[in-house]
Amino acid sequence: MKHIKKLYWLLFFSSLFLQAEEQVDIRQALSGIVNQAFIAQEKQNQVIALAARNKMLTQKMAKDAVKVYYDVERKKSYKDMLLSAKTFNRVLNGLKNGDPSLHITQAADEKVLKYVEEVYTVWRPFDAQVKKLQVDGKIDKNAYHYILLNNEKLLRLSHKLTQTLKSESKLSTRFNEVVEHSLKIADRQRMLSQKMFKEKLLLFYHEDEERNRARLRGSIILFGNGLKGLIEGENRRGLVKIANKEIQVPLRKTWRIWKRIEGIYKKPTISKKELQILEKYEPKLLEYSEEIVQDIEKSLDI
């Protein structure tokens, strides 16, 4: 925004030295330029928001794959996984080829296109394994292990693509850097809500316990610190307490759920009953995390 304002005032003051008719013409032209700039940035912000959500979907697909494999609400979990894959693919394809229904124009920046192709390189075989996981009621063990081995690689590349979209945005219309930083943390919380459950689920089924236990510890710390920072503020992480009452509502709801399940996540072991408690609250944790992100995006006019 500051660059658009600078351009606006430069042309505005320049117009003061012109004749009255010329002043009208240049101000009308200027108004058109500024409006186009804001429209372009709004579209770019929407694209970034969709790309950021794809990060969460990598972990949601992996979580649902574990549930499908171990027959936890298999029919629903498989349906949810396919829906996530369809959404992920649609956004990625929109970045490459454009998608008017998502308000995505075909990416023109070479660096962005490079990272889109990098994501595609991992996504194509990953998507194929997602579709192969369950065929005619039979579970493909190889497809399951492929998803487990590659979901975090897909997450890392999706994160890199999102960061590139942000850095290569042509117009620097930063409405509020503090709020944007809060959005970055909230987006990470959304992804972690799925990653934590995936890791705890794998521990319940005794899969690669040492690795998943270490990763879960990191996820818990990031989620807990991020949530507290959004609610109370934290100078060390550059977070200011979110005062917006509309955003405070889902934040407080998330906090109450987190306090109920934090102890279960931190326990080195987990019982069937405790897993059922996590299964009960996990959809709500994602729902409120999505709501927080959307409310912050709304405050930035995304």
C-alpha positions in Angstrom: 0.0 0.0 0.0 2.8 2.5 0.9 4.2 2.2 -2.7 0.7 2.9 -4.2 0.2 5.8 -1.9 3.7 7.2 -2.8 2.8 6.9 -6.5 -0.5 8.5 -5.9 0.8 11.6 -4.2 3.7 12.0 -6.6 1.3 12.2 -9.5 -1.2 14.2 -7.5 1.2 17.0 -6.7 2.6 16.9 -10.2 -0.9 17.5 -11.5 -1.2 20.8 -9.5 1.1 22.5 -12.0 -1.1 21.5 -15.0 -4.0 23.3 -16.5 -7.5 22.6 -15.0 -8.5 20.2 -17.9 -5.2 18.4 -17.7 -5.6 18.0 -13.9 -9.0 16.3 -14.4 -7.6 13.9 -17.0 -4.5 12.9 -15.0 -6.5 12.5 -11.8 -9.0 10.3 -13.6 -6.2 8.2 -15.1 -4.5 8.1 -11.7 -7.7 6.8 -10.1 -7.9 4.0 -12.7 -4.3 3.0 -12.0 -4.8 2.9 -8.3 -8.0 0.9 -8.6 -6.4 -1.6 -10.9 -3.4 -1.9 -8.5 -5.7 -2.7 -5.6 -7.7 -5.2 -7.7 -4.5 -6.9 -8.8 -3.2 -7.2 -5.2 -6.5 -8.5 -3.9 -6.4 -11.3 -6.5 -2.8 -12.0 -5.6 -3.6 -12.2 -1.9 -6.5 -14.6 -2.7 -4.0 -16.8 -4.6 -1.5 -16.8 -1.7 -4.3 -17.7 0.7 -5.3 -20.7 -1.4 -1.7 -21.8 -1.8 -1.2 -21.5 2.0 -4.3 -23.7 2.6 -2.7 -26.4 0.4 0.0 -26.8 3.1 -2.7 -27.9 5.6 -4.2 -30.3 3.0 -0.9 -32.2 2.7 -1.2 -33.2 6.4 -5.0 -33.7 6.2 -4.5 -36.2 3.4 -1.8 -38.1 5.3 -3.9 -38.1 8.5 -6.9 -39.5 6.5 -4.7 -42.1 4.8 -3.7 -43.5 8.3 -7.4 -43.6 9.2 -8.3 -45.4 6.0 -5.4 -47.9 6.4 -6.5 -48.8 10.0 -10.2 -48.7 9.2 -11.1 -45.7 11.3 -14.3 -44.3 9.8 -12.8 -45.7 6.6 -15.6 -44.7 4.2 -15.7 -41.1 5.4 -11.9 -40.8 5.8 -11.4 -42.0 2.2 -14.0 -39.6 0.9 -12.4 -36.7 2.8 -8.9 -37.6 1.5 -10.1 -37.6 -2.1 -11.8 -34.3 -1.6 -8.6 -32.8 -0.2 -6.6 -34.2 -3.1 -9.1 -32.7 -5.6 -8.9 -29.3 -3.9 -5.1 -29.4 -3.8 -4.9 -30.4 -7.4 -7.3 -27.6 -8.5 -5.3 -24.9 -6.8 -2.0 -26.2 -8.1 -3.4 -26.5 -11.6 -4.9 -23.0 -11.3 -1.4 -21.6 -10.6 -0.1 -23.3 -13.7 -2.9 -22.7 -16.1 -5.2 -20.3 -14.5 -8.7 -20.9 -13.0 -11.3 -18.1 -13.3 -13.6 -19.8 -10.8 -10.9 -19.5 -8.1 -9.9 -16.0 -9.4 -6.5 -17.4 -10.2 -4.7 -16.1 -13.3 -1.9 -18.2 -14.9 1.4 -17.5 -13.1 3.8 -15.5 -15.2 6.7 -15.2 -12.9 9.5 -17.7 -13.8 10.4 -18.4 -10.2 6.8 -19.1 -9.2 6.4 -21.4 -12.2 9.6 -23.2 -11.3 8.3 -24.0 -7.8 4.9 -24.9 -9.2 6.7 -27.5 -11.3 8.7 -28.7 -8.3 5.4 -29.3 -6.4 3.9 -31.0 -9.4 6.9 -33.4 -9.6 6.1 -34.7 -6.1 2.3 -34.2 -6.3 1.6 -36.3 -9.4 2.9 -39.7 -8.0 1.5 -38.7 -4.5 -2.0 -38.1 -6.0 -1.8 -41.4 -7.9 -1.1 -43.3 -4.6 -3.9 -41.5 -2.8 -6.3 -42.8 -5.5 -4.8 -46.3 -5.2 -5.0 -46.5 -1.4 -8.4 -48.1 -1.5 -9.7 -49.8 -4.7 -12.9 -52.0 -4.5 -12.6 -52.1 -0.7 -9.0 -53.4 -0.8 -6.2 -51.5 0.8 -2.9 -51.0 -1.0 -0.1 -51.2 1.6 2.5 -49.8 -0.8 0.3 -46.8 -1.5 -0.1 -46.2 2.2 3.6 -46.3 2.9 4.3 -44.0 -0.1 1.9 -41.4 1.3 3.6 -41.6 4.8 7.1 -41.2 3.3 6.3 -38.3 1.0 3.6 -36.1 2.7 6.1 -33.9 4.5 8.2 -33.4 1.4 5.0 -32.2 -0.3 4.4 -30.0 2.7 7.9 -28.4 2.5 7.6 -27.8 -1.3 4.1 -26.3 -0.8 5.4 -24.0 1.9 8.3 -22.9 -0.4 5.8 -22.2 -3.2 3.6 -20.1 -0.9 6.7 -18.1 0.3 7.7 -17.5 -3.3 4.3 -16.2 -4.2 4.5 -13.8 -1.3 8.0 -12.6 -2.1 7.4 -12.3 -5.9 4.2 -10.3 -5.5 4.7 -7.3 -7.8 2.8 -4.8 -5.6 3.8 -4.3 -2.0 0.5 -3.4 -0.5 1.2 -4.5 3.0 -1.9 -3.3 5.0 -0.5 -4.2 8.4 2.8 -6.2 8.8 1.9 -7.2 12.4 -1.4 -8.6 11.4 0.2 -10.4 8.4 2.7 -12.0 10.8 -0.3 -13.2 12.9 -1.8 -14.7 9.7 1.4 -16.6 9.0 1.3 -18.1 12.5 -2.5 -18.9 12.3 -1.9 -20.6 8.9 0.8 -22.7 10.6 -1.6 -23.6 13.4 -4.1 -24.8 10.9 -1.6 -27.2 9.4 -0.3 -28.3 12.8 -3.9 -29.3 13.9 -3.7 -32.0 11.2 0.0 -32.9 11.6 -0.3 -33.5 15.4 -3.2 -35.8 15.0 -1.5 -37.7 12.2 1.6 -38.2 14.4 -0.4 -39.3 17.5 -2.4 -41.7 15.4 0.8 -43.3 14.1 2.1 -43.6 17.6 -1.1 -45.4 18.6 -0.4 -47.9 15.9 3.3 -48.1 16.9 4.6 -46.9 13.5 8.1 -45.5 13.5 7.7 -44.5 17.1 11.0 -42.7 17.7 10.7 -40.5 14.7 7.0 -39.7 15.2 7.4 -39.0 18.9 10.2 -36.5 18.2 8.2 -34.8 15.5 5.1 -34.7 17.6 7.1 -33.0 20.4 8.0 -30.3 18.0 4.5 -29.9 16.7 3.1 -29.6 20.2 5.6 -26.9 21.1 4.9 -24.9 17.9 1.1 -25.2 18.3 1.0 -24.3 22.0 3.3 -21.3 21.7 1.6 -20.1 18.5 -1.8 -20.2 20.1 -0.7 -18.5 23.3 1.1 -15.9 21.2 -2.0 -15.1 19.1 -4.1 -14.7 22.3 -1.7 -12.9 24.6 1.0 -11.6 22.3 4.7 -12.5 22.5 7.5 -10.0 21.8 10.1 -12.8 21.0 8.0 -14.0 18.1 6.9 -10.6 17.0 3.3 -11.3 17.9 0.9 -8.6 19.3 -2.2 -9.7 21.1 -5.1 -9.9 18.7 -7.7 -7.4 20.0 -10.2 -8.0 17.2 -13.3 -9.4 19.0 -14.4 -11.4 16.0 -11.1 -13.2 15.9 -10.9 -13.6 19.6 -14.0 -15.9 19.6 -12.5 -18.8 17.6 -9.2 -18.2 19.4 -10.8 -18.7 22.8 -12.7 -21.8 21.5 -9.4 -23.2 20.2 -7.7 -22.5 23.6 -10.5 -24.4 25.5 -10.1 -27.4 23.3 -6.3 -27.3 23.5 -6.4 -27.3 27.3 -8.6 -30.4 27.2 -6.4 -32.4 24.8 -2.9 -31.0 25.4 -2.1 -33.5 28.1 -3.1 -36.5 25.9 -0.8 -35.2 23.1 2.0 -34.8 25.6 1.7 -38.3 27.0 4.3 -40.8 25.7 1.6 -43.4 25.2 -2.1 -43.3 24.3 -5.1 -45.5 25.0 -8.0 -46.2 22.8 -10.2 -44.0 24.9 -7.8 -41.1 24.7 -7.6 -41.5 20.9 -11.3 -41.3 20.8 -11.2 -38.0 22.7 -8.7 -36.7 20.2 -10.9 -37.9 17.3 -13.8 -36.0 18.9 -12.0 -32.7 19.1 -9.8 -32.8 16.1 -12.5 -31.7 13.5 -13.4 -28.7 15.8 -9.7 -27.8 16.2 -9.4 -27.6 12.4 -12.8 -25.8 12.0 -11.7 -23.1 14.5 -8.2 -22.9 13.0 -9.8 -22.3 9.6 -12.1 -19.7 11.1 -9.2 -17.8 12.7 -7.3 -17.7 9.4 -10.3 -16.6 7.5 -11.1 -13.8 10.0 -7.5 -12.5 9.8 -7.6 -12.6 6.0 -10.9 -10.7 6.2 -9.2 -8.0 8.3 -6.6 -7.7 5.5 -9.3 -7.6 2.8 -8.1 -10.8 1.3 
